[in-house]
Amino acid sequence: MIERDVIIVGGGPAGASAAWALKRGGMDCLVLDREDFPREKLCAGWITPEVLADLEFQPADYPHRFLTFEQLNVSIKGLRVTLRSPQHSVRRFEFDAWLLERSGADRERHNVRHIVEEQAGYLIDGKYRCRYLVGAGGTRCPVYREIFRSAHPRPSALQAVTLEREFPCDWHDGNCHLWFFDHGLPGYGWYVPKADGYLNVGVGGMAEKIKKRGDDIRGHWQHLVDRLLAQGLIAQAPEPPGGYSYFLRARSDIGRRGNAFLAGDSAGLATRDMCEGIGPAVRTGLRAARAISRGDPYGMSDVASFTSGNTLVKKGLEAMIAGRRF
């Protein structure tokens, strides 16, 4: 039997941030993940200045590919808005492995299947025992499934589905582009450049709305590719995309039950305008660690529901989520 003060399920940004803060607080923790790091991860890889501040590092401290773009070019049903604020992009397989290594925490490859609540903590798959448990395993996190789901089912209206591809590209436009509600998509498409000649493009939308109207997100992927080609943002069509789903920020706060905590996508915290997941993941991972090591209160009410301060962008996606016309 392997026993630790804290076990963290999931080694992505939420889990690695929790491990980093726990180690600094003198706690004995172990990270379990079903994959070895570095591992491929579908994600636009957009990180905000707030992420750097929360994790206490500067671009010069980061040893891998890192790009800063000074503005976001946003189109909302043909209306163009420029948001001038420095933002950053990383390649997730590098960023996640770096965060986990930086944490200094022990880690093991293990696919968590079953969790039993005990009087003194939690028993995982009959092999691991801990007093505190952090669920940071993303949308399909076993901690959410085993401990939280029955009492706190996720709202189906907040599930987003995406298709994306990251690939080598000799891009010439170093700013991020977003297209909201393009071609009737209840969501948006994106163009996110990366350092050293890489590019991430994709589409994401509200799964329930797409299904109800008999639509197919693959058609919106093809529309995005056609747009990128027509605008000269890419020279040739990328390979077929990969897909995944996640949940946008709900109004309820379901982050803690006893000594078990949820962080990041396991709690469904992607922002309701830009669908940003890394920032909320980092912030809640750190907060879970401080609740464990220092006894701080744990809650999500003040974790941002929006990435942008732009009223038009916020209003647009809120209308789409609520089912109102924009």
C-alpha positions as CSV (number, residue, x, y, z in Angstrom):
1,M,0.0,0.0,0.0
2,I,1.3,3.4,-1.0
3,E,0.3,6.1,1.5
4,R,0.6,9.9,1.1
5,D,-0.8,13.0,2.7
6,V,-2.3,14.1,-0.6
7,I,-2.9,12.3,-3.9
8,I,-3.5,14.4,-7.0
9,V,-5.3,12.6,-9.9
10,G,-4.2,14.3,-13.1
11,G,-0.8,15.9,-14.0
12,G,-2.0,18.8,-16.2
13,P,-1.9,22.4,-15.2
14,A,-4.4,22.1,-12.4
15,G,-2.7,19.0,-10.9
16,A,0.9,20.3,-11.4
17,S,0.0,23.7,-9.9
18,A,-1.6,22.0,-6.9
19,A,1.5,19.8,-6.5
20,W,3.9,22.8,-6.7
21,A,2.0,24.7,-4.0
22,L,1.7,21.6,-1.8
23,K,5.4,20.9,-2.0
24,R,6.2,24.5,-1.1
25,G,3.8,24.1,1.9
26,G,5.7,21.1,3.1
27,M,3.1,18.5,2.2
28,D,3.9,15.0,1.0
29,C,2.0,14.5,-2.3
30,L,1.9,12.1,-5.2
31,V,0.6,12.8,-8.7
32,L,-1.2,10.0,-10.6
33,D,-1.8,10.2,-14.3
34,R,-2.8,7.6,-16.8
35,E,-0.1,8.9,-19.2
36,D,3.6,9.5,-19.1
37,F,4.9,13.1,-19.6
38,P,5.5,14.7,-22.0
39,R,2.3,13.7,-23.7
40,E,0.3,15.2,-26.6
41,K,-2.6,17.3,-25.5
42,L,-5.2,18.9,-27.8
43,C,-5.5,22.5,-26.7
44,A,-5.0,25.9,-28.3
45,G,-2.3,26.5,-25.7
46,W,-3.4,30.1,-25.0
47,I,-2.2,31.4,-21.6
48,T,-2.9,34.8,-20.1
49,P,-0.6,37.2,-18.1
50,E,-2.6,36.1,-15.0
51,V,-1.3,32.6,-15.4
52,L,2.3,33.8,-15.3
53,A,1.5,35.8,-12.2
54,D,-0.2,32.9,-10.4
55,L,2.7,30.6,-11.2
56,E,5.3,33.2,-10.4
57,F,7.4,33.0,-13.6
58,Q,8.3,35.3,-16.5
59,P,8.7,34.5,-20.2
60,A,12.5,34.5,-19.8
61,D,12.2,31.7,-17.1
62,Y,10.4,29.4,-19.5
63,P,12.8,27.0,-21.3
64,H,10.5,26.0,-24.2
65,R,8.6,27.6,-27.1
66,F,6.7,30.7,-26.0
67,L,5.1,33.4,-28.1
68,T,3.5,36.7,-27.1
69,F,0.9,38.4,-29.3
70,E,-0.1,42.0,-28.5
71,Q,-3.7,41.9,-29.8
72,L,-6.6,39.6,-30.4
73,N,-8.5,40.2,-33.6
74,V,-12.1,39.2,-32.8
75,S,-15.0,39.0,-35.4
76,I,-18.6,38.6,-34.0
77,K,-21.0,37.9,-36.8
78,G,-18.9,40.2,-39.1
79,L,-18.4,42.9,-36.6
80,R,-14.6,43.3,-36.0
81,V,-13.2,44.1,-32.6
82,T,-9.5,44.5,-31.7
83,L,-8.6,43.6,-28.1
84,R,-5.2,45.1,-27.2
85,S,-3.7,43.1,-24.4
86,P,-0.6,41.0,-24.3
87,Q,-1.4,37.3,-24.4
88,H,0.8,34.2,-24.8
89,S,0.8,30.8,-26.5
90,V,2.7,27.6,-25.6
91,R,2.8,24.1,-26.9
92,R,0.9,22.0,-24.3
93,F,3.1,18.9,-24.4
94,E,6.1,21.1,-23.4
95,F,4.2,23.4,-20.9
96,D,2.5,20.6,-19.0
97,A,5.7,18.5,-18.6
98,W,7.6,21.6,-17.5
99,L,5.0,22.5,-14.9
100,L,4.9,18.9,-13.5
101,E,8.7,18.7,-13.4
102,R,8.9,22.1,-11.7
103,S,6.5,21.0,-9.0
104,G,9.1,18.6,-7.6
105,A,6.3,16.1,-6.7
106,D,6.6,12.4,-7.0
107,R,4.5,11.0,-9.8
108,E,3.4,7.6,-11.1
109,R,1.6,6.4,-14.2
110,H,-1.7,4.9,-13.1
111,N,-5.2,5.0,-14.6
112,V,-7.5,5.5,-11.6
113,R,-10.6,3.4,-11.7
114,H,-12.2,3.2,-8.3
115,I,-12.2,5.4,-5.2
116,V,-13.5,4.4,-1.8
117,E,-14.1,7.0,0.9
118,E,-12.8,5.9,4.3
119,Q,-13.0,7.4,7.7
120,A,-9.5,8.7,7.5
121,G,-9.4,9.5,3.8
122,Y,-9.5,7.7,0.5
123,L,-8.5,4.4,-0.9
124,I,-7.7,4.3,-4.7
125,D,-7.9,1.0,-6.6
126,G,-6.9,-0.9,-3.4
127,K,-3.3,0.4,-3.9
128,Y,-3.1,4.0,-2.8
129,R,-4.3,5.7,0.4
130,C,-4.4,9.4,1.3
131,R,-6.0,11.8,3.7
132,Y,-6.6,14.5,1.0
133,L,-7.6,14.0,-2.6
134,V,-7.4,16.5,-5.5
135,G,-9.3,15.7,-8.7
136,A,-7.5,17.4,-11.6
137,G,-8.0,14.8,-14.3
138,G,-10.0,16.9,-16.8
139,T,-13.6,16.4,-18.0
140,R,-13.5,12.7,-17.4
141,C,-11.8,13.0,-14.0
142,P,-12.4,9.8,-11.9
143,V,-12.6,11.9,-8.7
144,Y,-15.5,13.8,-10.2
145,R,-17.1,10.6,-11.4
146,E,-16.7,8.7,-8.2
147,I,-17.3,11.4,-5.6
148,F,-19.1,14.4,-7.1
149,R,-21.1,13.4,-10.1
150,S,-24.2,12.0,-8.4
151,A,-24.8,15.1,-6.3
152,H,-23.5,17.6,-8.9
153,P,-24.3,16.5,-12.5
154,R,-22.9,18.9,-15.0
155,P,-25.4,21.0,-17.0
156,S,-25.6,19.5,-20.5
157,A,-26.2,23.0,-21.9
158,L,-22.7,24.0,-20.9
159,Q,-20.9,21.2,-22.7
160,A,-18.7,22.4,-25.6
161,V,-17.3,20.2,-28.3
162,T,-14.2,21.0,-30.3
163,L,-12.1,20.0,-33.3
164,E,-8.6,21.3,-33.7
165,R,-5.2,20.6,-35.3
166,E,-1.7,21.9,-34.3
167,F,0.9,21.7,-37.1
168,P,4.1,23.2,-38.5
169,C,3.3,26.4,-40.4
170,D,5.3,29.3,-41.7
171,W,2.7,31.7,-40.5
172,H,3.1,35.4,-41.3
173,D,0.4,36.9,-38.9
174,G,1.6,36.6,-35.3
175,N,-1.7,37.8,-33.7
176,C,-4.5,35.6,-32.5
177,H,-7.8,35.6,-34.5
178,L,-11.2,34.5,-33.2
179,W,-14.5,34.2,-35.2
180,F,-17.6,34.0,-33.1
181,F,-20.9,32.6,-34.5
182,D,-19.3,32.3,-38.0
183,H,-21.5,30.4,-40.4
184,G,-24.1,29.9,-37.7
185,L,-21.8,28.1,-35.3
186,P,-22.9,28.4,-31.7
187,G,-19.3,29.0,-30.6
188,Y,-16.2,30.2,-32.4
189,G,-13.2,29.3,-34.5
190,W,-9.6,30.3,-33.7
191,Y,-6.2,30.8,-35.2
192,V,-3.4,30.8,-32.5
193,P,0.2,31.1,-33.7
194,K,3.0,29.4,-31.8
195,A,6.7,30.1,-31.6
196,D,9.2,28.5,-34.1
197,G,6.7,28.0,-36.9
198,Y,3.7,26.2,-35.3
199,L,0.0,27.0,-35.5
200,N,-3.1,25.8,-33.8
201,V,-6.5,26.2,-35.5
202,G,-9.9,24.9,-34.4
203,V,-13.6,25.3,-33.9
204,G,-15.6,24.8,-30.7
205,G,-19.3,25.1,-30.1
206,M,-22.1,24.2,-27.7
207,A,-22.7,20.5,-28.2
208,E,-26.4,20.4,-27.3
209,K,-27.3,23.3,-29.7
210,I,-25.4,21.7,-32.5
211,K,-27.1,18.4,-32.0
212,K,-30.6,19.8,-31.6
213,R,-30.5,21.5,-35.0
214,G,-29.0,18.5,-36.8
215,D,-25.7,20.2,-37.4
216,D,-22.3,18.7,-37.5
217,I,-19.2,20.4,-36.1
218,R,-17.1,18.9,-38.9
219,G,-18.8,21.1,-41.4
220,H,-17.7,24.1,-39.3
221,W,-14.2,22.8,-39.3
222,Q,-14.2,22.7,-43.1
223,H,-15.7,26.3,-43.2
224,L,-12.8,27.5,-40.9
225,V,-10.2,25.8,-43.1
226,D,-11.7,27.4,-46.2
227,R,-11.7,30.8,-44.5
228,L,-8.1,30.5,-43.5
229,L,-7.1,29.5,-47.0
230,A,-9.1,32.4,-48.6
231,Q,-7.5,34.9,-46.2
232,G,-4.0,33.6,-46.8
233,L,-3.5,32.7,-43.1
234,I,-2.5,29.2,-44.2
235,A,-1.1,27.9,-47.5
236,Q,-2.6,24.5,-47.4
237,A,-5.2,22.6,-45.5
238,P,-4.1,20.8,-42.4
239,E,-4.5,17.1,-41.6
240,P,-7.8,16.0,-40.2
241,P,-8.4,17.3,-36.7
242,G,-8.8,15.7,-33.3
243,G,-11.6,16.3,-31.0
244,Y,-12.5,16.6,-27.3
245,S,-15.2,18.2,-25.1
246,Y,-15.3,20.2,-21.9
247,F,-17.7,22.2,-19.8
248,L,-18.0,26.0,-19.4
249,R,-18.3,27.7,-16.1
250,A,-21.5,27.0,-14.3
251,R,-23.0,29.3,-11.6
252,S,-22.8,26.7,-8.9
253,D,-19.7,26.0,-6.7
254,I,-19.0,22.3,-6.5
255,G,-15.3,22.3,-5.7
256,R,-15.1,20.5,-2.3
257,R,-16.7,17.5,-0.6
258,G,-15.0,16.6,2.7
259,N,-11.3,16.3,2.0
260,A,-11.8,15.8,-1.8
261,F,-11.3,18.8,-4.1
262,L,-12.0,19.4,-7.8
263,A,-9.8,21.7,-9.9
264,G,-9.8,22.9,-13.5
265,D,-11.8,21.0,-16.1
266,S,-12.9,18.4,-13.6
267,A,-15.1,21.1,-12.1
268,G,-16.1,22.5,-15.5
269,L,-14.4,25.9,-15.3
270,A,-13.7,27.0,-18.8
271,T,-14.5,30.7,-19.2
272,R,-17.9,31.6,-20.7
273,D,-16.5,33.9,-23.4
274,M,-13.1,32.6,-24.6
275,C,-13.5,29.1,-23.3
276,E,-10.1,29.5,-21.6
277,G,-9.3,26.5,-19.3
278,I,-5.7,26.9,-18.3
279,G,-6.1,30.0,-16.1
280,P,-9.0,28.6,-14.0
281,A,-7.1,25.3,-13.8
282,V,-4.0,26.9,-12.4
283,R,-5.9,29.1,-10.0
284,T,-8.1,26.4,-8.6
285,G,-5.1,23.9,-8.3
286,L,-3.2,26.5,-6.2
287,R,-6.3,27.2,-4.2
288,A,-6.9,23.5,-3.4
289,A,-3.3,23.2,-2.3
290,R,-3.6,26.2,0.1
291,A,-6.9,24.8,1.5
292,I,-5.1,21.6,2.3
293,S,-1.7,23.0,3.6
294,R,-2.9,26.1,5.3
295,G,-6.6,25.6,6.0
296,D,-7.7,28.4,3.6
297,P,-11.3,28.4,2.5
298,Y,-11.9,26.7,-0.8
299,G,-14.4,28.1,-3.2
300,M,-14.8,29.1,-6.8
301,S,-17.2,32.0,-6.6
302,D,-14.4,34.5,-7.4
303,V,-12.7,32.4,-10.1
304,A,-13.3,34.4,-13.3
305,S,-16.2,33.4,-15.5
306,F,-14.8,35.5,-18.3
307,T,-11.4,36.0,-19.9
308,S,-12.1,39.2,-21.7
309,G,-13.1,42.5,-20.3
310,N,-14.9,43.4,-23.5
311,T,-18.6,43.7,-23.0
312,L,-19.5,42.8,-26.6
313,V,-17.6,39.5,-26.5
314,K,-19.1,38.6,-23.1
315,K,-22.6,39.5,-24.1
316,G,-22.3,37.5,-27.3
317,L,-21.4,34.1,-25.8
318,E,-23.7,34.6,-22.8
319,A,-26.6,35.1,-25.3
320,M,-25.6,31.9,-27.2
321,I,-25.4,29.9,-24.0
322,A,-28.8,31.1,-22.8
323,G,-30.3,30.4,-26.2
324,R,-31.1,34.0,-27.0
325,R,-30.5,35.6,-30.4
326,F,-27.4,37.8,-30.6
